[in-house]
Structure formats: C-alpha cells, structure tokens
Amino acid sequence: MVLNYVSDAKARGNMLAHAHAHLGEDGLLLVALPLRLFKARRLDAFQKQFMAAVGFELAAREETPKVALMAFWRRPVPVPVASAGPASGARFEGSEGFAVELLA
C-alpha cells in the first residue's frame, strides 16, 4: 500500500481502516512511503502511535535511501463505545503536506 498516492488525509485514513477490516486475523499489511515525507523521528511516531491506533503493530522495517518499507501485523484494537471500527479521530502529520487522519 502506498499511502501518499491517495489524495487527502481522510481518504488515507479511510484506506487504512478498510485494510484493517479486510485483513484476516494476524494479516500482514505492507506499506511503502517516501522518506522525504517524514521529519526527524516522525517515522517512528507513525509506526508506533498512529498505526497502533488503526490496529496495526510493526513487524518489520527496512529503509532504502529514499523509501521506508514497513510490514504491519493486523491486531484487534480497543473499540470505543460509539464506534464499530479502529480508533477514530487519530491524525498523523509528516512533511510536505503529508497527513493521515482517521474519521471521527
């Protein structure tokens, strides 16, 4: 999945939520993102905090000089009482206008 090809932050979050819903238990999601979209340490925040809010846990990460390649295990997420899916309202902002947002 290459998130930066999707037009806006909410659509990217929607794509991740759909991926979580479609993957089976312990499914694996592969994500590739250009490193230029991340400020220092923001890639770690994306992997550990934002993706955890969506229901994914980092399984592996490799970097080339230009791209971060990440594999995430699908994990169940604590579901808020008012929602039937992954945690809503989470937002991640990187560089160059790149952002991902889960719908509230």
Backbone torsions as a table, in degrees:
resi	resn	phi	psi	omega
1	MET	NA	127.0	178.6
2	VAL	-112.1	96.3	-172.5
3	LEU	-63.5	-32.0	-174.7
4	ASN	-71.3	-7.5	176.1
5	TYR	-81.4	-13.0	179.1
6	VAL	-85.0	142.7	-166.4
7	SER	-67.1	-36.3	-176.6
8	ASP	-143.7	170.5	-173.0
9	ALA	-61.0	-43.5	-178.7
10	LYS	-68.4	-37.3	178.0
11	ALA	-66.8	-36.4	176.8
12	ARG	-65.2	-44.1	177.7
13	GLY	-62.6	-39.9	177.3
14	ASN	-62.6	-39.9	178.6
15	MET	-63.3	-42.1	177.8
16	LEU	-65.6	-41.0	178.4
17	ALA	-62.7	-40.7	177.5
18	HIS	-66.2	-40.3	177.9
19	ALA	-60.6	-42.5	178.9
20	HIS	-61.9	-42.4	-178.8
21	ALA	-67.3	-33.3	-175.7
22	HIS	-86.0	-25.9	179.4
23	LEU	-73.3	143.6	175.6
24	GLY	-76.2	174.2	177.6
25	GLU	-56.0	133.1	-176.5
26	ASP	61.4	25.3	174.2
27	GLY	-67.5	160.8	-177.3
28	LEU	-118.1	127.1	178.5
29	LEU	-108.8	127.4	177.9
30	LEU	-103.3	129.3	-178.1
31	VAL	-127.6	133.7	175.0
32	ALA	-122.5	127.4	179.0
33	LEU	-137.4	139.2	175.9
34	PRO	-62.5	134.6	-179.8
35	LEU	-62.9	-25.5	-178.9
36	ARG	-63.6	-15.4	-179.3
37	LEU	-81.5	-3.2	-175.7
38	PHE	-120.4	132.0	171.7
39	LYS	-78.8	170.8	179.4
40	ALA	-51.0	130.2	176.7
41	ARG	69.7	-4.3	-179.6
42	ARG	-71.8	-27.4	178.0
43	LEU	-63.3	-41.2	177.3
44	ASP	-62.3	-41.4	178.5
45	ALA	-63.6	-40.6	178.1
46	PHE	-60.6	-48.7	-176.9
47	GLN	-65.7	-47.3	-169.5
48	LYS	-88.9	-36.1	-174.5
49	GLN	-99.9	-57.0	-175.8
50	PHE	-65.0	-50.4	-177.8
51	MET	-64.3	-31.6	175.2
52	ALA	-64.3	-37.5	178.5
53	ALA	-65.0	-29.8	179.2
54	VAL	-80.5	-22.7	-179.9
55	GLY	110.2	28.3	179.0
56	PHE	-125.1	146.0	178.3
57	GLU	-121.6	132.7	-178.0
58	LEU	-61.5	126.9	177.0
59	ALA	-102.7	-39.2	-178.4
60	ALA	-160.7	153.1	178.4
61	ARG	-146.6	135.6	173.9
62	GLU	-132.8	149.1	176.6
63	GLU	-127.4	137.4	168.4
64	THR	-100.7	177.3	177.4
65	PRO	-58.4	-21.7	-176.1
66	LYS	-121.5	-17.1	-170.6
67	VAL	-132.0	140.7	170.0
68	ALA	-99.5	124.3	177.8
69	LEU	-110.1	122.0	-175.0
70	MET	-130.2	142.7	174.3
71	ALA	-118.1	131.7	-178.4
72	PHE	-124.6	133.7	170.9
73	TRP	-78.8	139.9	172.6
74	ARG	-75.9	131.1	178.2
75	ARG	-128.7	149.2	173.6
76	PRO	-65.9	147.8	179.1
77	VAL	-115.8	148.2	172.8
78	PRO	-62.5	123.4	-175.0
79	VAL	-94.1	120.8	175.4
80	PRO	-58.2	150.3	-176.1
81	VAL	-55.1	-39.8	-175.6
82	ALA	-84.2	1.7	-174.3
83	SER	-127.8	155.0	177.8
84	ALA	-112.4	8.8	-176.5
85	GLY	-134.0	-161.7	178.5
86	PRO	-58.3	160.7	-178.3
87	ALA	-51.2	130.0	-178.0
88	SER	-101.1	161.7	177.2
89	GLY	86.0	-3.7	178.8
90	ALA	-73.1	146.4	178.9
91	ARG	-142.2	139.1	174.9
92	PHE	-124.0	135.0	176.2
93	GLU	-123.9	127.2	177.1
94	GLY	-106.9	-143.5	-179.8
95	SER	-100.6	168.0	174.9
96	GLU	53.6	34.9	177.8
97	GLY	78.1	5.0	179.5
98	PHE	-75.5	127.3	177.6
99	ALA	-149.5	156.7	174.0
100	VAL	-134.4	133.4	-177.9
101	GLU	-136.3	134.7	174.3
102	LEU	-88.5	137.5	-179.1
103	LEU	-67.1	138.8	178.8
104	ALA	-80.0	NA	NA
